[in-house]
Amino acid sequence: MARGIAPERIASIQCETAEGFVHRLWELLEVKQAPPNGYAAKFSIPYAIARGIVHGEAGLSAFEDEAVGDQRVRALASKIRYVIDPHHPYPRSYTGHLQVALHDGQVLELRQPHLRGGAAEPLTETELEAKFRANALHGGWGADRAEAGIAWVNRLFDAREVDLTPWRA
């Protein structure tokens, strides 16, 4: 996506993965490439990768029943395969490696040495706030309440006196 490559230019994607992921997130591969519903999509690496490439994100709404029928996502997911990396550091660490073959013969390799958002590469404050907003809106909060929630948390971190009353159920 960052390189401006349209999903339709992708011929195949091969992912290196740990043995420990295969039974939950990769098999049965045909089902993982075309999950029947949103719940099944939550346990599908091919779906999540394809969704991220096609739409630039794979947030909570990507795993609703209506979302999994997206034909562009399904078409790309059907091109995603895996190989087991016997040297993968799982469960001590979560890494990623994609080899993307384009229809013109070009091959791109992408590596992620650790889990983004984890201790080695934490999310920025801006990214955390965006994630909070998206989750709050998905959970039924309005934009004003989400912004008030962010402001409230920021006051907590600033060690100011905080009134808990508005957040009680």
PALO-637379 format. One record per residue (C-alpha): residue number from 1; x, y, z. Coordinates in steps of 0.2 Angstrom, whole numbers, plus 5000, padded with zeros to 4 digits. Layout:
REM residues N
{pos->NUM	px->X	py->Y	pz->Z}
...
END
This chain:
REM residues 169
{pos->1	px->5000	py->5000	pz->5000}
{pos->2	px->5014	py->5012	pz->5005}
{pos->3	px->5022	py->5009	pz->4988}
{pos->4	px->5006	py->5012	pz->4978}
{pos->5	px->5004	py->4995	pz->4972}
{pos->6	px->4986	py->4990	pz->4968}
{pos->7	px->4980	py->4974	pz->4975}
{pos->8	px->4975	py->4968	pz->4957}
{pos->9	px->4994	py->4969	pz->4953}
{pos->10	px->4998	py->4955	pz->4966}
{pos->11	px->5000	py->4938	pz->4959}
{pos->12	px->5004	py->4929	pz->4976}
{pos->13	px->5009	py->4932	pz->4993}
{pos->14	px->5019	py->4920	pz->5003}
{pos->15	px->5020	py->4922	pz->5022}
{pos->16	px->5033	py->4915	pz->5034}
{pos->17	px->5025	py->4909	pz->5050}
{pos->18	px->5028	py->4900	pz->5066}
{pos->19	px->5022	py->4882	pz->5068}
{pos->20	px->5012	py->4888	pz->5083}
{pos->21	px->5000	py->4899	pz->5072}
{pos->22	px->4996	py->4887	pz->5059}
{pos->23	px->4981	py->4877	pz->5067}
{pos->24	px->4973	py->4893	pz->5073}
{pos->25	px->4976	py->4906	pz->5060}
{pos->26	px->4980	py->4897	pz->5043}
{pos->27	px->4971	py->4880	pz->5042}
{pos->28	px->4961	py->4875	pz->5034}
{pos->29	px->4968	py->4887	pz->5021}
{pos->30	px->4953	py->4887	pz->5010}
{pos->31	px->4942	py->4892	pz->5024}
{pos->32	px->4954	py->4905	pz->5030}
{pos->33	px->4955	py->4913	pz->5013}
{pos->34	px->4936	py->4915	pz->5012}
{pos->35	px->4930	py->4915	pz->5030}
{pos->36	px->4911	py->4912	pz->5031}
{pos->37	px->4907	py->4925	pz->5044}
{pos->38	px->4915	py->4939	pz->5054}
{pos->39	px->4919	py->4928	pz->5069}
{pos->40	px->4929	py->4916	pz->5057}
{pos->41	px->4938	py->4931	pz->5050}
{pos->42	px->4945	py->4935	pz->5067}
{pos->43	px->4956	py->4919	pz->5066}
{pos->44	px->4961	py->4921	pz->5048}
{pos->45	px->4978	py->4928	pz->5043}
{pos->46	px->4975	py->4928	pz->5024}
{pos->47	px->4959	py->4938	pz->5027}
{pos->48	px->4967	py->4951	pz->5039}
{pos->49	px->4982	py->4953	pz->5027}
{pos->50	px->4971	py->4955	pz->5012}
{pos->51	px->4959	py->4967	pz->5021}
{pos->52	px->4974	py->4978	pz->5026}
{pos->53	px->4981	py->4979	pz->5009}
{pos->54	px->4964	py->4982	pz->5000}
{pos->55	px->4957	py->4995	pz->5013}
{pos->56	px->4972	py->5001	pz->5022}
{pos->57	px->4966	py->4995	pz->5039}
{pos->58	px->4959	py->4980	pz->5047}
{pos->59	px->4949	py->4988	pz->5062}
{pos->60	px->4934	py->4981	pz->5071}
{pos->61	px->4922	py->4984	pz->5057}
{pos->62	px->4933	py->4973	pz->5046}
{pos->63	px->4927	py->4958	pz->5056}
{pos->64	px->4908	py->4960	pz->5055}
{pos->65	px->4898	py->4948	pz->5044}
{pos->66	px->4894	py->4961	pz->5031}
{pos->67	px->4913	py->4965	pz->5028}
{pos->68	px->4919	py->4947	pz->5025}
{pos->69	px->4910	py->4946	pz->5008}
{pos->70	px->4921	py->4960	pz->5000}
{pos->71	px->4926	py->4952	pz->4983}
{pos->72	px->4942	py->4962	pz->4982}
{pos->73	px->4947	py->4956	pz->4999}
{pos->74	px->4942	py->4938	pz->4995}
{pos->75	px->4951	py->4938	pz->4978}
{pos->76	px->4967	py->4944	pz->4986}
{pos->77	px->4966	py->4932	pz->5001}
{pos->78	px->4964	py->4918	pz->4989}
{pos->79	px->4982	py->4922	pz->4983}
{pos->80	px->4990	py->4921	pz->5001}
{pos->81	px->4999	py->4906	pz->5007}
{pos->82	px->5011	py->4901	pz->5021}
{pos->83	px->5027	py->4892	pz->5024}
{pos->84	px->5033	py->4887	pz->5041}
{pos->85	px->5049	py->4896	pz->5047}
{pos->86	px->5058	py->4884	pz->5058}
{pos->87	px->5068	py->4898	pz->5066}
{pos->88	px->5053	py->4909	pz->5070}
{pos->89	px->5055	py->4915	pz->5088}
{pos->90	px->5037	py->4912	pz->5093}
{pos->91	px->5031	py->4913	pz->5107}
{pos->92	px->5045	py->4924	pz->5113}
{pos->93	px->5042	py->4936	pz->5099}
{pos->94	px->5031	py->4939	pz->5085}
{pos->95	px->5039	py->4943	pz->5068}
{pos->96	px->5032	py->4945	pz->5050}
{pos->97	px->5039	py->4941	pz->5033}
{pos->98	px->5029	py->4943	pz->5017}
{pos->99	px->5036	py->4939	pz->4999}
{pos->100	px->5024	py->4948	pz->4987}
{pos->101	px->5025	py->4943	pz->4969}
{pos->102	px->5018	py->4955	pz->4956}
{pos->103	px->5010	py->4950	pz->4939}
{pos->104	px->5025	py->4959	pz->4930}
{pos->105	px->5037	py->4947	pz->4939}
{pos->106	px->5043	py->4959	pz->4952}
{pos->107	px->5045	py->4952	pz->4969}
{pos->108	px->5045	py->4963	pz->4985}
{pos->109	px->5050	py->4957	pz->5002}
{pos->110	px->5044	py->4965	pz->5018}
{pos->111	px->5050	py->4960	pz->5036}
{pos->112	px->5043	py->4966	pz->5053}
{pos->113	px->5056	py->4961	pz->5066}
{pos->114	px->5043	py->4963	pz->5081}
{pos->115	px->5025	py->4966	pz->5085}
{pos->116	px->5020	py->4984	pz->5080}
{pos->117	px->5012	py->4992	pz->5095}
{pos->118	px->5022	py->4981	pz->5107}
{pos->119	px->5036	py->4985	pz->5119}
{pos->120	px->5049	py->4986	pz->5104}
{pos->121	px->5039	py->4998	pz->5094}
{pos->122	px->5025	py->5006	pz->5104}
{pos->123	px->5011	py->5016	pz->5096}
{pos->124	px->5013	py->5034	pz->5096}
{pos->125	px->5001	py->5045	pz->5106}
{pos->126	px->4992	py->5050	pz->5090}
{pos->127	px->4990	py->5032	pz->5085}
{pos->128	px->4983	py->5027	pz->5102}
{pos->129	px->4971	py->5041	pz->5102}
{pos->130	px->4965	py->5036	pz->5084}
{pos->131	px->4963	py->5018	pz->5090}
{pos->132	px->4953	py->5023	pz->5105}
{pos->133	px->4942	py->5034	pz->5094}
{pos->134	px->4939	py->5020	pz->5082}
{pos->135	px->4935	py->5007	pz->5096}
{pos->136	px->4924	py->5019	pz->5105}
{pos->137	px->4914	py->5024	pz->5090}
{pos->138	px->4912	py->5005	pz->5085}
{pos->139	px->4906	py->5002	pz->5103}
{pos->140	px->4892	py->5015	pz->5101}
{pos->141	px->4900	py->5030	pz->5109}
{pos->142	px->4897	py->5047	pz->5100}
{pos->143	px->4912	py->5057	pz->5094}
{pos->144	px->4909	py->5070	pz->5108}
{pos->145	px->4910	py->5056	pz->5121}
{pos->146	px->4925	py->5048	pz->5113}
{pos->147	px->4934	py->5065	pz->5114}
{pos->148	px->4929	py->5068	pz->5132}
{pos->149	px->4936	py->5050	pz->5136}
{pos->150	px->4953	py->5055	pz->5128}
{pos->151	px->4953	py->5071	pz->5137}
{pos->152	px->4949	py->5062	pz->5154}
{pos->153	px->4963	py->5050	pz->5151}
{pos->154	px->4975	py->5064	pz->5147}
{pos->155	px->4971	py->5072	pz->5163}
{pos->156	px->4974	py->5056	pz->5172}
{pos->157	px->4992	py->5055	pz->5164}
{pos->158	px->4994	py->5073	pz->5169}
{pos->159	px->4991	py->5069	pz->5187}
{pos->160	px->4977	py->5081	pz->5189}
{pos->161	px->4962	py->5078	pz->5200}
{pos->162	px->4949	py->5068	pz->5190}
{pos->163	px->4931	py->5066	pz->5193}
{pos->164	px->4926	py->5048	pz->5190}
{pos->165	px->4907	py->5051	pz->5190}
{pos->166	px->4904	py->5053	pz->5171}
{pos->167	px->4911	py->5036	pz->5168}
{pos->168	px->4901	py->5026	pz->5180}
{pos->169	px->4888	py->5014	pz->5172}
END
